[in-house]
Amino acid sequence: MDEGRLLEGQVAIVTGVGPGMGQSIALRFARGPAATVRPVSDIQLPYFFAAPQPVGGDAQAGIVVIHEGNGMSPQLLRVCQRLAAKGYIVVAPDLFFRVGGSEAADPMTLVRGTDFAQVQQDVLAAADIARAAGAHKMGVTGFCLGGRLTYRAAVAGGFDAAVGFYGSGIAGELGEPTCPTLLFFGGNDPWIPQADIDAVAARHAHTVVYPEAGHGFMRDGSSDYAPQDAPDAWDRLLEHFGRHLSP
């Protein structure tokens, strides 16, 4: 399955911790693609967990955060921590764990080796982890590949709100989201044709396009970051989730 154009990146560390598990797991990968991919199928879904203190208090909502085509990254973990600081129970699953984990190979190799029907179940399982920690409603958000998977999750059902960022390939699988869905794109994105963005915007009124932004404009600390547009998108994300995930 062609999961669209992906932008390569670098990942330094992936950490998964779970509520009530009493342990944490740190996985480190060398930079650059591995020579071989070693599938892993006999472990539970690994994920990064972030939540306010106390967990489950004040009728908290939860959010699943879906990584880019390069897998789990420090930027993704910062997004999770920022959302937790806003009161959300956050779970970010490593959806590449069955093909060796984030940065076990180049992004396209990982994507081509991934069973995306199973990935959809993993996204729902991540939501269940947040619910088990006390989340009463669930949102989903993601970037790049995660933006496309966010859209799929919104269409498939199981979430109360969705926010997708620069998801390549959405135009080829337009559907009817089962929850309020907000989509973001950069008008200067070399990985997503303008015609695709136009098709998505024509189908979904709640689509925001920043004309000067490129792909990855939310990646703080990188050359892709858009200092004018990213804060605006973040505020819109918080407003969207605040409106639709409230008790």
TORMIGU-473015 format. One record per residue (C-alpha): y, z, x; residue in one letter; residue number from 1. Coordinates in nm, 4 decimals, always signed. Layout:
<sites>
(site (Y,Z,X),A,NUM);
...
</sites>
This chain:
<sites>
(site (+0.0000,+0.0000,+0.0000),M,1);
(site (+0.3409,-0.0958,+0.1288),D,2);
(site (+0.5530,+0.2175,+0.1005),E,3);
(site (+0.8736,+0.0383,+0.2030),G,4);
(site (+1.0810,+0.0272,+0.5150),R,5);
(site (+1.0897,+0.3499,+0.7105),L,6);
(site (+1.3266,+0.4803,+0.9710),L,7);
(site (+1.1661,+0.6431,+1.2720),E,8);
(site (+1.2869,+0.9849,+1.3834),G,9);
(site (+1.1883,+1.2728,+1.6036),Q,10);
(site (+1.0184,+1.5943,+1.5008),V,11);
(site (+1.0181,+1.9025,+1.7198),A,12);
(site (+0.8278,+2.1611,+1.5156),I,13);
(site (+0.6559,+2.2019,+1.1816),V,14);
(site (+0.6065,+2.5457,+1.0367),T,15);
(site (+0.4124,+2.6371,+0.7236),G,16);
(site (+0.4199,+2.9796,+0.5654),V,17);
(site (+0.3100,+3.0914,+0.2248),G,18);
(site (+0.3940,+3.3830,-0.0029),P,19);
(site (+0.1290,+3.6504,+0.0023),G,20);
(site (-0.0734,+3.4725,+0.2711),M,21);
(site (+0.0033,+3.7301,+0.5363),G,22);
(site (+0.0183,+3.4715,+0.8115),Q,23);
(site (+0.2162,+3.1774,+0.9393),S,24);
(site (+0.1035,+2.8599,+1.1110),I,25);
(site (+0.3097,+2.6723,+1.3679),A,26);
(site (+0.2115,+2.3178,+1.4593),L,27);
(site (+0.3682,+2.1468,+1.7598),R,28);
(site (+0.3404,+1.7781,+1.8357),F,29);
(site (+0.4366,+1.5902,+2.1499),A,30);
(site (+0.7175,+1.3389,+2.1113),R,31);
(site (+0.6197,+0.9775,+2.0686),G,32);
(site (+0.3255,+0.8254,+1.8778),P,33);
(site (-0.0225,+0.9596,+1.9464),A,34);
(site (-0.2897,+0.7238,+2.0730),A,35);
(site (-0.5235,+0.8086,+1.7845),T,36);
(site (-0.4902,+0.9669,+1.4435),V,37);
(site (-0.7299,+1.2548,+1.3823),R,38);
(site (-0.7745,+1.3036,+1.0075),P,39);
(site (-0.7781,+1.6585,+0.8730),V,40);
(site (-0.9317,+1.7152,+0.5319),S,41);
(site (-1.0784,+2.0660,+0.5315),D,42);
(site (-0.7622,+2.2753,+0.5073),I,43);
(site (-0.5360,+2.3653,+0.2178),Q,44);
(site (-0.2044,+2.1890,+0.1730),L,45);
(site (+0.0247,+2.3060,+0.4570),P,46);
(site (+0.3868,+2.3684,+0.3676),Y,47);
(site (+0.7144,+2.5279,+0.4673),F,48);
(site (+0.8284,+2.8062,+0.2350),F,49);
(site (+1.1781,+2.9454,+0.1961),A,50);
(site (+1.3072,+3.1824,-0.0712),A,51);
(site (+1.5802,+3.4378,-0.1358),P,52);
(site (+1.5150,+3.8097,-0.1336),Q,53);
(site (+1.3550,+3.9347,-0.3478),P,54);
(site (+1.1222,+3.6441,-0.4290),V,55);
(site (+1.0855,+3.5899,-0.8015),G,56);
(site (+1.3885,+3.7932,-0.9000),G,57);
(site (+1.6566,+3.6976,-1.1511),D,58);
(site (+1.4522,+3.4214,-1.3173),A,59);
(site (+1.4605,+3.1982,-1.0103),Q,60);
(site (+1.3904,+2.8272,-1.0199),A,61);
(site (+1.1952,+2.6333,-0.7598),G,62);
(site (+1.2418,+2.3056,-0.5729),I,63);
(site (+0.9877,+2.0882,-0.3919),V,64);
(site (+1.1460,+1.9110,-0.0926),V,65);
(site (+0.9717,+1.5915,+0.0247),I,66);
(site (+1.0041,+1.4719,+0.3824),H,67);
(site (+1.1023,+1.1337,+0.5225),E,68);
(site (+0.8688,+0.8742,+0.6685),G,69);
(site (+0.8730,+1.0542,+1.0024),N,70);
(site (+0.7284,+1.3678,+0.8427),G,71);
(site (+0.8507,+1.7247,+0.8623),M,72);
(site (+1.1692,+1.7612,+1.0655),S,73);
(site (+1.4163,+2.0330,+1.1652),P,74);
(site (+1.6733,+1.8750,+0.9334),Q,75);
(site (+1.4309,+1.9040,+0.6414),L,76);
(site (+1.3718,+2.2716,+0.7157),L,77);
(site (+1.7470,+2.3301,+0.7184),R,78);
(site (+1.7707,+2.1710,+0.3741),V,79);
(site (+1.5021,+2.4108,+0.2522),C,80);
(site (+1.6851,+2.7100,+0.3966),Q,81);
(site (+2.0160,+2.6012,+0.2440),R,82);
(site (+1.8542,+2.5687,-0.0982),L,83);
(site (+1.6896,+2.9091,-0.0625),A,84);
(site (+2.0304,+3.0558,+0.0211),A,85);
(site (+2.1438,+2.9213,-0.3185),K,86);
(site (+1.8703,+3.1205,-0.4920),G,87);
(site (+1.5853,+2.8676,-0.5137),Y,88);
(site (+1.2199,+2.9151,-0.4225),I,89);
(site (+1.1560,+2.6146,-0.1968),V,90);
(site (+0.8312,+2.4502,-0.0886),V,91);
(site (+0.8185,+2.1514,+0.1489),A,92);
(site (+0.4623,+2.0172,+0.1873),P,93);
(site (+0.3437,+1.8225,+0.4915),D,94);
(site (+0.2122,+1.5187,+0.3069),L,95);
(site (+0.0770,+1.3625,+0.6265),F,96);
(site (-0.1656,+1.6420,+0.7070),F,97);
(site (-0.4733,+1.4396,+0.6096),R,98);
(site (-0.3861,+1.1716,+0.8673),V,99);
(site (-0.3181,+1.4142,+1.1492),G,100);
(site (+0.0139,+1.5686,+1.0458),G,101);
(site (+0.3782,+1.4881,+1.1081),S,102);
(site (+0.4336,+1.2805,+1.4234),E,103);
(site (+0.0600,+1.2409,+1.4868),A,104);
(site (+0.1384,+0.8682,+1.5099),A,105);
(site (+0.4311,+0.6362,+1.4458),D,106);
(site (+0.5700,+0.6588,+1.0899),P,107);
(site (+0.4275,+0.3295,+0.9649),M,108);
(site (+0.0778,+0.4196,+1.0855),T,109);
(site (+0.0978,+0.7512,+0.9033),L,110);
(site (+0.2259,+0.5866,+0.5856),V,111);
(site (-0.0399,+0.3146,+0.5871),R,112);
(site (-0.3143,+0.5736,+0.6354),G,113);
(site (-0.1945,+0.7964,+0.3525),T,114);
(site (-0.3527,+0.8013,+0.0066),D,115);
(site (-0.0452,+0.8129,-0.2164),F,116);
(site (-0.2435,+0.8877,-0.5308),A,117);
(site (-0.3532,+1.2073,-0.3558),Q,118);
(site (+0.0023,+1.2670,-0.2355),V,119);
(site (+0.1235,+1.2788,-0.5953),Q,120);
(site (-0.1268,+1.5581,-0.6568),Q,121);
(site (-0.0055,+1.7342,-0.3420),D,122);
(site (+0.3513,+1.7263,-0.4739),V,123);
(site (+0.2339,+1.8880,-0.7981),L,124);
(site (+0.0365,+2.1436,-0.5963),A,125);
(site (+0.3535,+2.2301,-0.4043),A,126);
(site (+0.5264,+2.2926,-0.7371),A,127);
(site (+0.2434,+2.5239,-0.8388),D,128);
(site (+0.2935,+2.7229,-0.5168),I,129);
(site (+0.6565,+2.7792,-0.6107),A,130);
(site (+0.5583,+2.8761,-0.9649),R,131);
(site (+0.3075,+3.1254,-0.8287),A,132);
(site (+0.5939,+3.2811,-0.6322),A,133);
(site (+0.7950,+3.3251,-0.9508),G,134);
(site (+0.9726,+2.9956,-1.0193),A,135);
(site (+1.0282,+2.9425,-1.3916),H,136);
(site (+1.1493,+2.5810,-1.3701),K,137);
(site (+1.0894,+2.3187,-1.1031),M,138);
(site (+1.3033,+2.0548,-0.9380),G,139);
(site (+1.2077,+1.7965,-0.6781),V,140);
(site (+1.4132,+1.6244,-0.4102),T,141);
(site (+1.3391,+1.4081,-0.1099),G,142);
(site (+1.4754,+1.1677,+0.1498),F,143);
(site (+1.3778,+0.8126,+0.2484),C,144);
(site (+1.0024,+0.8004,+0.1737),L,145);
(site (+1.0597,+1.1345,+0.0031),G,146);
(site (+1.3279,+0.9752,-0.2121),G,147);
(site (+1.0773,+0.7231,-0.3400),R,148);
(site (+0.8158,+0.9934,-0.3977),L,149);
(site (+1.0771,+1.2011,-0.5785),T,150);
(site (+1.1340,+0.9113,-0.8160),Y,151);
(site (+0.7601,+0.8747,-0.8715),R,152);
(site (+0.7334,+1.2453,-0.9456),A,153);
(site (+1.0193,+1.2213,-1.1945),A,154);
(site (+0.8477,+0.9349,-1.3743),V,155);
(site (+0.5003,+1.0908,-1.3639),A,156);
(site (+0.6115,+1.4265,-1.5048),G,157);
(site (+0.5704,+1.7911,-1.4143),G,158);
(site (+0.9307,+1.8585,-1.3106),F,159);
(site (+1.2472,+1.9668,-1.4898),D,160);
(site (+1.4976,+1.7820,-1.2666),A,161);
(site (+1.4918,+1.5383,-0.9743),A,162);
(site (+1.7320,+1.4270,-0.7008),V,163);
(site (+1.6291,+1.1395,-0.4729),G,164);
(site (+1.8055,+1.0193,-0.1576),F,165);
(site (+1.7911,+0.6602,-0.0274),Y,166);
(site (+1.4400,+0.5915,-0.1544),G,167);
(site (+1.3276,+0.2485,-0.0412),S,168);
(site (+1.1139,+0.0544,-0.2879),G,169);
(site (+1.2293,+0.2214,-0.6092),I,170);
(site (+1.3560,-0.1111,-0.7427),A,171);
(site (+0.9993,-0.2424,-0.7379),G,172);
(site (+0.8612,+0.0329,-0.9587),E,173);
(site (+1.1353,+0.1148,-1.2064),L,174);
(site (+1.0215,+0.3391,-1.4891),G,175);
(site (+1.1437,+0.6057,-1.7278),E,176);
(site (+1.1884,+0.9486,-1.5675),P,177);
(site (+1.0581,+1.2391,-1.7732),T,178);
(site (+1.3365,+1.4672,-1.6472),C,179);
(site (+1.7082,+1.4335,-1.5616),P,180);
(site (+1.7181,+1.2280,-1.2418),T,181);
(site (+2.0016,+1.1741,-0.9941),L,182);
(site (+1.9699,+0.9084,-0.7222),L,183);
(site (+2.1781,+0.8526,-0.4087),F,184);
(site (+2.2128,+0.5460,-0.1873),F,185);
(site (+2.4304,+0.4284,+0.0974),G,186);
(site (+2.5996,+0.0932,+0.0433),G,187);
(site (+2.5587,+0.0135,+0.4134),N,188);
(site (+2.1841,+0.0882,+0.4288),D,189);
(site (+2.0000,-0.1685,+0.6453),P,190);
(site (+1.6636,-0.0621,+0.5016),W,191);
(site (+1.7427,-0.1054,+0.1310),I,192);
(site (+1.8817,-0.4421,+0.0115),P,193);
(site (+2.1959,-0.4288,-0.1995),Q,194);
(site (+2.0111,-0.6145,-0.4755),A,195);
(site (+1.7607,-0.3288,-0.4936),D,196);
(site (+2.0366,-0.0697,-0.5172),I,197);
(site (+2.2045,-0.2734,-0.7898),D,198);
(site (+1.8780,-0.2937,-0.9854),A,199);
(site (+1.8285,+0.0819,-0.9680),V,200);
(site (+2.1898,+0.1509,-1.0679),A,201);
(site (+2.1611,-0.0889,-1.3617),A,202);
(site (+1.8524,+0.0959,-1.4853),R,203);
(site (+1.9681,+0.4501,-1.4159),H,204);
(site (+2.3251,+0.5516,-1.4958),A,205);
(site (+2.3069,+0.8606,-1.2770),H,206);
(site (+2.2997,+0.6649,-0.9518),T,207);
(site (+2.5619,+0.7341,-0.6854),V,208);
(site (+2.6338,+0.4781,-0.4129),V,209);
(site (+2.8546,+0.5647,-0.1157),Y,210);
(site (+2.9865,+0.2255,+0.0017),P,211);
(site (+3.0271,+0.3095,+0.3712),E,212);
(site (+2.7193,+0.5305,+0.4144),A,213);
(site (+2.4027,+0.4093,+0.5816),G,214);
(site (+2.0429,+0.5211,+0.5688),H,215);
(site (+1.9914,+0.8878,+0.6458),G,216);
(site (+2.3476,+0.9884,+0.5658),F,217);
(site (+2.2320,+1.3442,+0.4867),M,218);
(site (+2.0844,+1.3971,+0.8360),R,219);
(site (+2.3234,+1.6555,+0.9737),D,220);
(site (+2.3425,+1.6611,+1.3515),G,221);
(site (+2.2530,+1.2922,+1.3849),S,222);
(site (+2.4505,+0.9708,+1.4242),S,223);
(site (+2.3439,+0.8753,+1.0698),D,224);
(site (+2.5251,+1.1695,+0.9128),Y,225);
(site (+2.8171,+1.0797,+0.6854),A,226);
(site (+3.0639,+1.3715,+0.7082),P,227);
(site (+3.2620,+1.2611,+0.4037),Q,228);
(site (+2.9758,+1.1615,+0.1759),D,229);
(site (+2.7016,+1.4137,+0.2604),A,230);
(site (+2.8970,+1.7220,+0.1425),P,231);
(site (+2.9822,+1.5444,-0.1817),D,232);
(site (+2.6160,+1.4539,-0.2365),A,233);
(site (+2.5138,+1.8128,-0.1620),W,234);
(site (+2.7586,+1.9451,-0.4207),D,235);
(site (+2.6305,+1.6964,-0.6762),R,236);
(site (+2.2710,+1.8005,-0.6007),L,237);
(site (+2.3565,+2.1676,-0.6530),L,238);
(site (+2.5403,+2.0895,-0.9756),E,239);
(site (+2.2474,+1.8820,-1.1064),H,240);
(site (+1.9875,+2.1462,-1.0289),F,241);
(site (+2.2132,+2.4265,-1.1489),G,242);
(site (+2.2569,+2.2556,-1.4842),R,243);
(site (+1.8944,+2.1595,-1.5443),H,244);
(site (+1.7018,+2.4433,-1.3794),L,245);
(site (+1.8915,+2.7304,-1.5344),S,246);
(site (+1.6899,+2.9651,-1.7622),P,247);
</sites>
